[in-house]
């Protein structure tokens, strides 16, 4: 668990004092406050929680349910960034949906299952953390040069740093990555952060223009060079004078044009089609491809000398599936953007949509995500976008569908419980079984909200079987005090 998550503030709104104490124990590793609903607004103002776990009561009491929904609305009015998890009775699905429609991030149906509820609450806190990290990231850049490039994953942080380093130089840049990862956005960021930002940015897709037209499009042509050439026309390279040329899908360029482009890059002059007079050029070259250029060079379909000229700096753009946390952040941004664009009062993403977005592999990357969000905004029947609106399946609350970290934490908690059962609550013996120190075990007990005392008088598993299970599932650690 990150230190950021440990410092997160959680407010529990629960009128049942005993249940409130139980919930506070489940989240003892967080900065937890609990109160009755009558004190909710004052407590929200005083503590400024990151998330609120709010027991809405039962749908069988319409007046109480209506009061709860009104209180939820008031909380979001005074603290719109706070994530609210609506807790309801199992048969109160309509009440939970109404809460989400008002702006709740997620909902949870009782009875209490500490493991599942922990997943729901920590998922909401993670959303809050991602939003804050992205805001800090944008503030640090101090510019809109990276406009449209959102992300808080480590891979995107590294990518943005690389762009910021290379942009002020004159080096040619080669962007490598799958289709739909945003390579043109990055090329534009390189241009905006460079000394050429006040000059043109000219983009051309080498795969979208037939070979017979690509030459004249790039290099220009003289009057009478071919049928229909009624006047001298400058090519894209000339029109970018002083600025940046972006050649997308450079791997699709025919070999005959590769030779001419190489000469242009080397000599910084061009002869228009049908012309003999060299024209001086001044541009910065940025290229992109989704192809493996090493393979193309190996089979002779791409020139190695051109490759070295266009790739003084190579930057690999990660696929969306490798950008942990970014898919949800991007989805929320795109949802707001397209809701405003189409004039649709979309309030947010339903819990099943959030789960689906996080679980899906996104083979089409950011482009696919944007298309699905755009379609959902247009076609959604309700105020919130559901997994069905996105054309995705809801993976449910199975932690294996969330991420590896969640699955690992569940296995870790299970191992600790099994060790305590075998040791009958003896902490020294449990730590020995797990292969960790007692201080590390104390940390794990707090982290997972486990009360060791409940294992002191009961043992429900044969010691030999339980010991084998503990050793197989033991959390990472050591016996020298290193802990996790």
N, C-alpha and C positions, 0 to 999 in steps of 0.2 A: 504494500500500500504506500502511496506517495505521501510525503510530508504535507503536501498541499491538501490532500484529502483528510489527513488527521486533524487539520486546523479548521475544517469546514464546520459551520454552525447549523445545527438542526433544531428546529422548534417543534415540539410535539403538542398538538392541541387535542386533549383527551379529557373528558369530564369524569371518567372512571379512574379514580386515584390509583387503584391497584394495577390496572392495566397500564396506566401512564408510567408507573414505576418499572413495570416489566419492559416496556418499550425503551425507557431510558437505559436500562441495563443492556439491552441488545445493541445499542449504539454508544456504549460507554467510551469507545475510542474517539468519538467525535465531541465537539463542543456542544453539549446538549442542554436545552432548556425545555421545561414542560410547564403547561398551565391549562386552566380551563378555558373554554371558548369565550367566556365573559371577559377575560383579560387578554384576549388574543391581539387586538389592535395595539394596545399599549405595549405589549411584549414585543411585537414585531417592530415597532418604532424604536424601542430601547435596544434590542439585541441585533437587529438587522440580519436575520438568518439567511443562509444560502438556500435552505430548503425547509419546507413545513410539511410535517406528517399530520394530516387533518382527518380526524374521525368525524365523518358527516352524519353519523347516526343511522337511522333506519328509514327506509322509504314507507314503512307502515305508519309513520307519523308525519304526514305531509307538512304540517306547520313547522316541525323541527327541521325537516329536510330543506324547506324553503329558506329558513333562517340561516342554515349552514351555507347554502349556495350564495346568499346575499353577503355573508361574512367572507366567503372565499373571494367574491368580487371586490370587496372593500380592501382585502389584503393585497390583491394584485394592483389596486389603484394606488396604494401608498408605497408598494414595493414591487414594481412590475417585473424585475429580474429574478425575483425569488421563485424557486421551483416548488410547486405544491403537489404532494402525493395525496390523493383523496382515498381514504379508507372507508369502506362500506361493508354492510352485511352481505352475505353471499348471494342473496336474492334481490339485491338492489342495483342491478346492472344499469338500469335507466338513470338512476341517480348518479352513478359514476360517470356515465357518458355525458350527462348534463354538466358535471363538474369539469370534464375535459373540454367541453364546448365553451365554457367560461374562461378557460385558460390554464387549467391544471395540467401539469406535465405528464402525470401517469395516475393510475389508480390501483388499489389492492383490495381484494375481497377477503374478509375474515372467514374462518378462524385464523388465529395467528400462527404463522409458520415463520420462525425467525430467519431461516436461511433464505426463503423466497423474498420476504419483505426486505431483507438486507440488500438483495440484488436490486430490487426496485428503487430503493432509496439511494443507493450508491450510484445507480445509473443516472438518476436525476442530478446528483451532485457532480457527476462527471460532465454532464451537459453544461452545468453552470461553470465548471472549471474550464471547459473548452472555450466557452464564450468569453471568459475573462482573459484567457491566454491569447486568444485571437485579437482582442482589443489592445492588449499590451504590445503584441507584435506589430500592429498597425501604428501604434503610437511611437514605437522605437524607430520605425522607418522615417518618420517625420515627413513623409511625402506620399503622394498618390501614385508614384511611379509603378508600384506593384499592385495597382488597382485591379480587382478581379481575381487576384491570386490569393486565395484564402487557405489557411492551414496552420495547425499547431503541432502536427506530428514532427518527430525528429528529422525525418527525411525531407520534409518541406522547409524546415528551418535551415537545414544544410543547403538546400537548393537556393533559397532566397539569399543566403550569405554568398554563395558562389556567384549569383547574378550581380549582386552589389559589388563584388570584387572585380569582376571582369568588365562590367559596363563602362567604367571610365577609361579603359584602355582602348587601343586600336586593334586588338587581336580579333581575328575571325573566330566565330563561335559556332559549334555544331551541337545542336540539341537532339538527343537520342531518346526515344520513348514510344510507347504504344500510341495508336490513334486515339484521340479524344482526351489526352492528358493535359492539354493546354499549352502546347509548344509555341503557338503563335502569340499567346498572351505573354509568355516569357520573352520572346523575341522583342515584343513591343516594350517590355520593361527594360531590357538591355538598351534599347534606343532612348527611352525617356530618361534613363539615368546617365546617359553619355553626354559628351560635349556637343553631340550632333542633334540633340533633342529639338532644337528650333528649326531643323531642316526636315525634309520629307522622310516618311517611313513608307517604303514601297514593298508590297508583298505579292508574290506570284507562286501559284501552285503548279509545280512541274508535272504533276500527274493529271491535272485537269485540262491541259491544253494539248491538242494534237502536235506531234513532232513537226509537221509542216508549218504550223503557226508559231510554235514556241520560239524558234530562232528569231523571227522578225519581232515577236513580242518582247524578247529580252534585249536584242541588239539594235532594233530599229531598222529602217530601210530607206533607200533613196527612191525618188520618183522614177517610175518605170522599171523598178527592180523585178516586178512580177505583175501579172494581170490584176488590175484593181489598185495598184500602187500609184494613186493619182498625185500624191505629194510626198515630200520628204517628211518622215515621221521618226521622232526620237523613240528609242526603246525604253524599257523599264530602268535599265542601268543608268541611262542618261538622265531620266526624269527624277532619279534619286540623288542628284548632284548635291554633295555635302552632307547627305543623310545616311540612311541605312537601307540596304536591300535584304529582304527576307525571302530566301528560296525554300519553300516548303516541299517536302517529298523529293529532295535532291536525288535520292536513290533511284527515282524513276526517269531521270534525265537520260536521253539517248546518248550512246558513246560519241557520236559525231559532234554533238553539242558540248559534251564534256571537254573535248579538246579545245574548242573555241573559248569556252568559259575559263579554262586554265590559262590560256594566253591573256585574256582580259584581266584576270586576277594578278597575274605576274607583271604585266606591263602597264596596267591601269589605263589602257586605251582600248577603243573598240572601233571596228570598221562596220558600218551599217551594211545590211544586206544590199548588194548591188553597188556598194561604194568602195573606194580605194583610199580615201583620206582618213587617217586615224583621228579619232576624237578622244581627247583627254577626259578621264573620269576621276571622280573623287567620291568614294562611298565606303561604308563599312559593311562587311558581308556577314550575315547570320543565316545558317542553313539548318534544316531539320529533316529527320527521316524516321520512319518506323521500321525500316529494313535493317538487316545486319550487314553493314558495309564491308566487314571483313570477309563475309561469305561472297558478296558481290565482287570484291577485289579478287578473291581466290578463283572464281569462275570466269574472270575476265570481263564482266559486265560493268565494272566501275573502275576508273583509273586511280591507281594508288598515289600518283603525283598530285592529282586534284584533291584527293582525300587529305593529304598532308597540308595543302594550302587552305582548305576550308575548316580545318579542325585544329587550329592553334590552341584553342581551349575547347574541350568536349565536356558537356554537361548532360548527365543522364536524368531524365524526368521520371519519377516513380509512378507506377500505376496506382489507381485509387485504392485497390485492395491492399496495398502495402502502406497506406497512409492512415495509421490507426487513429480513429477519432475524427478524421477530416470529412468523411462522407456525411455524417450527421450535421456537422457545422456548415458544410456547403449546402446541404438540403435546406436548412433553416434560412440561410441567406437567399438562396434561389426562390424559396417559397415566398418570402417577403417581397422580393424583386418582382416576381411575376404576378403576385396578387395585386400589387400597385399598378403594374402595367395593364392588366386586364380588368381592373376595377372590381375584383372579386374579394369580398370580405372574409378571406380565409384566416382563421384564428391561429392555426398551428398544426402540428403533426399529432395524430392520435398515437397512443402507446404502441399499438400493433405496427404502425408505420415506422416508428422509431426502432423497434426491434428488427423489422424487416430490412431497413436501410443499413443497420449495423451488421446484419448477418449476410447480406447479399454480396457477391464477389465483384460485381460491376465490371464485366468484361468490356463494356464500351466506355468505361472510365467516366470522367466528368461530363462528357458530351451526353452519354446515356442518362446520367443522373439528371441533368438539366432537362432533357426531353421528357423524362418521366414526371418530373415536378411540374413542368409546363402543362403537360396533358392533364395531370391531376387537378391543377388549379382551374383549368377550363371545365372539366367534366365532373368534379366533385359535387355531390348532392348536398352534403352537410357543411357545417362551418369549419370542420377539421378534416384534414386529408388522412385517409386510412390506407392501410397496406393494399387493400383492394383497389383503391383509386390509383395507386402507383403501379398496379399490375404485378405486385409481389406477394409472396406467401408469408404469413406471420409464423415465425419459428417458435413462438411461445416463449415461456420463461425458462426453458431448459438452459442451464448455464453453458452447456457445450456449444450452444448457438451464439453465445455472446462474444466471448473471446477467451484466449488461452489463459490469461491472468485470472479470470473469474473461475474457470474450471480448476485451476491450480489451487486457488484459495479454498474452494469447496473441499478438494481432496485433502488439503492441509488441515482444515478444521475437523474433518472426519478422522484423520490420523490422530489428532490430539484427543478427541473424545474416546477413541478406541484405547489409546494408551492409558488414559485415566480410568477407564473401565477395568482394564487388566490390573492396574496398580491399585484399584479400589480407592482412588482419590489421593494416593500418596504421590506428592509432587516430585520428590527425588527419584522414586522408582519410575514414574511416567517419563521424566526427562531422560533417564537412562535408556528406557525402551526406544525413545525417539532419537537418541544419539545427539542430544543438545544439552545445553546447560540450564540450570533452574531459572536464571534471569531471562533467557530466551523463551522458556516455557511461559513465564509470567507475561512476557510481551504478547505471546500467541493467545493466551487466555483473554487478555484485554482486547486484542485485535478482533477476535471472533465472538466476543461476548459469552464465553464459556465459564460457568460456575463450577469449579472443581469440587466443591463441597457436595454436590448432588451425586457424585460417584463414590462417596465414602462408604456407604452401607450396602450398595447393590452391585452385583456382578451378574450380567445376564448372558455372558458368553464364556465358553470353555477357555481357560487361560492359554492353552497351547494354540488353539485356532486364532484367538485374538492377537496373541503375540506375533504370529506369522503375518496377520493382516496389517498390524501396526508397522512392522519392519518393511513390508512391501510398499506402504503408502506414506512413510515418514516424510515430513517436510525437510527441505534442504537445511543443513545446519552442521555444526561440528561439536566436538566435545571439549574445545579449548576456549570457549567463550565468544567465538566469532558470530554465532547466531546466523541470521539469514543473510 
